[in-house]
Amino acid sequence: MIYVATMFLVTFLLNTPVFLIAILTKSDRLGLIANHYWAHAFFFLVGVPMEIIQKGDLDKKGTYIFCPNHFSFLDIAIAPFVPVPFKFVGKVSIAKVPILGFIFRKLHITVDRTRLRDKYATYTKSISALMDGFSLTIFPEGGIRSSNPPLMGSFKEGPFRMAIETGVKIVPITLADNWHIFPDDGRYFFKRRKCRVVIHEPIDPANYSMSRLKDFQEDVRQLIQKELNHLNAIL
């Protein structure tokens, strides 16, 4: 774990000048692309082999809402393996981390779920980002909620409402192994093993409506859960 933390810090600091240039020049997309390459470098150095299973075609210049399951803090680092640059919609607590928090706050979108006004402002910023052509990654469980992985918690409606409102497709993401590699158990042990990421086919929100919002949420949840069960051999 000491080695992993060191590699995280070293690779992040080496990329910091690029992130700062992106922030100063307001070239958000440059920062998001740098994040993509940082993830590849970090996981190569810590010796975690990646298996990316892509079930549908993605337009690298397209706009999507990526929805991964969330069992581990490692999920945030893994997500940039998706081949489309994106902005995270994440908890405001991340923005409080020195240096990393500043960069996250400038390049991504933060939310304080305890404040109704902040939640509305985040929703508005997210819609604006989608309309500007930026993809988003939103953990639909709203955080690490499950106490019994790989069984997911319930989904929040935010990303699905955004998809219906904007017409942007939802892409379910199954992160099959992060809860084994770096479990959220307070022990901070890191275990090397293959990490499988399944990028499912994009789902067109035109097949749903606001009156079927719950159906949209549950269909995506069941799709990810089925893949989690299969990859973890749970009947």
N, C-alpha and C positions, 0 to 999 in steps of 0.2 A: 504493500500500500504506500510506503514511503517513496518507492521508486515511481509508482504511478502518479502520485501527487507531484513529484519533482518534474516528471515529463509533462504533466499538464501545465505546470507553471512555466517551464522553459519554452514549450511550443507556443503557449499563449503570449508570452512576452516577446518572442521573435515575430509574432504576427501583429503585435500592438501598433507598430508604426503604420502598417497598412490600414488597420482599423481607424487610427487617428486621422490619416489622410482622407479616408472615406467620410469621416464625420466633418472635418474642416471644409471639405469641398462639397459636402452634401451629396456625395455619390454613394447612397445607401447600397446600391446593387454591388459596388466594389467590395464593401464590407461583408456582404452576404456571401459573395463568391469566395472571399478569403476564409470565411468561416467553414465553408465546404472543404477547402484544402487543408485547413487546420485539423479537421476531424480525421481525414485520411492519415495525416502524419502522426497524430497522437496515437491512434489505435495500432498503427504499424509499429511504433516504438515500444508500446506496452505489450506487444505480442498477442493481440487478440485477432484471430482470423475472422474476416467478415464474409458472410454469404448473403448477397442481395438477390432476392427473388422477386422479379418484376412481372406481375401478371397482366398488366395493361400498358398500353403505350402512353407516354407522357410527352407533351410538347415542351421542350426545354425553355421555350419563350412564352409558354402559356401561363395562366393564372389558376391556382388551385387552393383549396383548403385541405391541408393534410391533417388527419386525425389519428394519432397513435395511441395505443394503450400506455399506461403509466404506472410502473411498479418500482422504478429505481431512479435515483438521481442521474444515473448514467444515460437515461433516455434522452436528456437534453443534448449530450455530447454525440450520441449516435444519430440523431435526427438529420444532421446535415449530409448524411450519406444519400439522402433523397436527391436525385439528379437535377432538381430545380431549385434555384435560390429562393429563400423565403424569409419572412419575418416571424419570429416567435410572438405569441401572445402569452405572456407569462406573469407570474406573481410578482408584485412590487418588491417583495423581500430580496429578490435577486439583485435589484438595483442598489441595494445597500452594501453589497460586497465591494471592497476597494478595487479600483481600476476596472475589473470585470463588470461591476455594476454600472459604472459610468458608460462604458461601451454598450452594454446591453440596453440601457435606457435610451441611448441615442439612436441605435440601429433597429431596435425592436419596440414592442408595445407592451407596457406593463399595466397590471390591473390590481387594485386592492378590492378584493371581493367582500370586504366587510363594510364598504361604503357604497351605497346605492348610486350616488352621483358619479363616483369614480367608475363604477361598472358601466354606466351609460356612456361616459366619455370614452372609455376603452372600446365599447361597441361602435361608437361613431368613428373613432380613429381606424378601427379595423375595416369598416366599410370603405372609408376613404382610401386606405392602402390597397384594398382589392380593386377599387375603381381606377387607381393609378397604375394597375398592372402588377402589383406585388402579390405573390403567393403568401399564405399564412400557414403556420403550424400551431394548432391548438390541441392541447390534451383535453379531450371531451369529458374525462372524469373530473376535471377541475383541480387536479393535483394527485398525489399518491394517496388514494383513499382505501384501496383494498387491503384487508388484513389477511387475505387468503389467496395470494396469487397461485396459479394464473387465472383465478376468477376475478373479473373486473368489477368495479363499482358501477353505479348508475351514471348515465351521461347527462351533462348539462345541455341546454337547448341552444346556447349561443352560436356555435359554428353552423348548426343546421338552419337556424333562422337567417344567418348571414348568407348562406348558400341560396336559400329560396329567394331572399330579397335581391340578390345581385345576379343570380344565374350562374355563379361560379361552382364548378364541380367539386364534390367531396372526394378525397382519396383516402380510404382507410389504410392504416399502416399497422402491421402486427410486429411488435418487438418481442421475440419469443424467448430470449435468453438473458436479458439484462438483470432480471430478478435473481438469477443464479450467479451471475458474474459479480454483481455489486448489490446485494440485497439491502433493503431498507429496514435493517434490524438493529441499528445503533452500534454495531460491532466494527464497521468500517473495514471489513476484510474483502479483498479483491481476488477473485478466482479466474484464472485464464481458462477459457473454453471458446469454442466457435460461437459467434454471434450471428443469428439469423434474423434478417429483416425482410418482411414480405410487403411489397408495395402492391396493393390491390388495384383493380380496374377503377377508373374514375366513375363516380355515380352522379348522374345528371339530376339536379334538383327539380327539373321540369316535370319529373315523374311524381312529384309531391306538391303539396300546398301547405299554407299555414295551418289549415284545419287538420292536416295529416302530419304535423310536426313530430308527434310522439312516434308515429310509425317510422318516420325517417331516422330518428334517433335509434330506435330499437333494431331496425334493419341493419344499420351500420354496426351497432354493438354486437349483434348476433354473428355477423360476418367475421369480425375480429376474434370474437370468443371461440367460434368454431375452429379457426386457424390456430389459436393458442392451444386449444384442446388437442388438436391433431399433432402439432409439433412437440407438445409435451406429453403425448401418449396418454391422455386422460379420456376415459370413456364417458 
